[in-house]
Amino acid sequence: MNAKASYDEVLRLMKEHHHWFSESIPLIASENIPSAAVREALMSDFGNRYAEGWPGERVYAGCTYIDQVELICNELARKVFRSEFADCRATSGVVANLAIYAAFSRPGDYMIAASIPNGGHISHGKKENFGTAGLVHGLNIEYYPFSKEEMTIDVDGTKKKIQEMEHDGKSPKLGMFGGSLFLFPHPVKELSDFMHEHGIYINYDGAHVAGLIAGGEFQDPLKEGADSMTMSSHKTLWGPQGGIIVSLEKHAETIKKAVFPGNTSSHHLHHVAGKAIALAESLQFGKDYAKQVIKNARALAEGLVGFGFGVLGEKKGYTASHQIAVDVSKFGDGGTIEKDLEKANIILNRQLLPGDIKAGRHYMHPSGVRIGVPETTRLGMKESEMKEVAGFIKRVVVDKQDPHIVAKDVADFRKQFQQLHYAFDNTIGAYEYISLVTKRT
Ligand SMILES: *Cc1c(COP(=O)(O)O)cnc(C)c1O
């Protein structure tokens, strides 16, 4: 392809992508759709500038308006997360975690976190698995004992584990809560006093559940004793991709230095503007949204159970968050099912479930899929639509219908859900492609 052909092709492919998503059911638990105002922020000149440092103490000139926006962003983050301090500069959730590792531990220290099949994230992972904590910061990782029945961290087992680690000269410096497969609150309240007495700094990784915490519909980690909370700004929180850290005031200076200069140079100012807009939307609409998200996740779980799927966390009503974990091993493996569903315009991903590694399963072919409803909820879907979504999934996975036929019905179903909700403005379609160059067909 010559230069112009490549240029045209990239523009065409982006447009195709928008069209495809407008006809699909987006069920990736870590994704959401930002409002028109957030998209406007991403296109603004803020994205071409440098700031570095803290508002008012910048390394660069030209920050008059940028500083004001960032101060508003920090103020909104403090309000939304009921925190004493907020830093909105981390360029992603992983960078936010790295800043916490740098601020509160040294290479060679121990951290206790959830393993990946038990919901942990690769950024909490061991060096031998190329996990960020081990590979980049040199932390040694031990795992929390986990109850598959309760689908959360086991409190008594954790206390015992920490005592054993101390006995072996491996006293943990950091305790990491939160994760990516995250159905029920983690026991921060139950463990924070114990962990603090043992000299452990507590971070809560709210990457997935930040929007639910903002809405007051999940746990409140800082109130329950966490020292800080890291998050992504784009999962259940509906901002642009990025990271945010909130914490107790006493940790402010250490965290600020760990973010800059420790882990960022440019902190992507268009994303800071987008985060501010998303936080304002969250302050206004976040509670209603979070409530509906959780109702939708439960409705989808019940719908799937009705069609014979195994959904984890049955004992506790399947989920208290935006996502559900479905055991699909009766019908195939998670990897193959993910691909079949994608052909039917149903976008979700495969998932290692607790016990999969021990059973010799590989992350390409795990026993489960993870399904999230942040985006479908933002598109205005409610419980009755979740039953329809469960029906589309069943046609592909259980009835083994031709996915291309199901895709046509999915596209038809999506026609009524083209605007986004829970926003001050929704003048453009949720997936409308905005072209700034010559009209292309
Ligand atoms: C998604 C996720 C992250 C990473 O966030 P990015 O913004 O993609 O860097 C970190 N922690 C957890 C638990 C996550 O699920």
Ligand as a Chemical Component Dictionary entry (heavy atoms), coordinates in Angstrom:
data_LIG
# 
_chem_comp.id                   LIG 
_chem_comp.type                 NON-POLYMER 
_chem_comp.pdbx_formal_charge   0 
_chem_comp.three_letter_code    LIG 
# 
loop_
_chem_comp_atom.comp_id 
_chem_comp_atom.atom_id 
_chem_comp_atom.alt_atom_id 
_chem_comp_atom.type_symbol 
_chem_comp_atom.charge 
_chem_comp_atom.model_Cartn_x 
_chem_comp_atom.model_Cartn_y 
_chem_comp_atom.model_Cartn_z 
_chem_comp_atom.pdbx_ordinal 
LIG C1 C1 C 0 -8.226 -2.868 33.695 1  
LIG C2 C2 C 0 -7.496 -3.008 34.960 2  
LIG C3 C3 C 0 -6.313 -2.310 35.183 3  
LIG C4 C4 C 0 -5.582 -1.624 34.068 4  
LIG O1 O1 O 0 -6.089 -0.471 33.710 5  
LIG P1 P1 P 0 -5.603 0.270  32.372 6  
LIG O2 O2 O 0 -6.312 1.555  32.521 7  
LIG O3 O3 O 0 -6.021 -0.583 31.245 8  
LIG O4 O4 O 0 -4.114 0.403  32.452 9  
LIG C5 C5 C 0 -5.742 -2.342 36.434 10 
LIG N1 N1 N 0 -6.299 -3.067 37.419 11 
LIG C6 C6 C 0 -7.413 -3.782 37.242 12 
LIG C7 C7 C 0 -7.971 -4.560 38.365 13 
LIG C8 C8 C 0 -8.042 -3.790 35.995 14 
LIG O5 O5 O 0 -9.118 -4.541 35.790 15 
# 
loop_
_chem_comp_bond.comp_id 
_chem_comp_bond.atom_id_1 
_chem_comp_bond.atom_id_2 
_chem_comp_bond.value_order 
_chem_comp_bond.pdbx_ordinal 
LIG C1 C2 SING 1  
LIG C2 C3 SING 2  
LIG C2 C8 DOUB 3  
LIG C3 C4 SING 4  
LIG C3 C5 DOUB 5  
LIG C4 O1 SING 6  
LIG O1 P1 SING 7  
LIG P1 O2 DOUB 8  
LIG P1 O3 SING 9  
LIG P1 O4 SING 10 
LIG C5 N1 SING 11 
LIG N1 C6 DOUB 12 
LIG C6 C7 SING 13 
LIG C6 C8 SING 14 
LIG C8 O5 SING 15 
# 
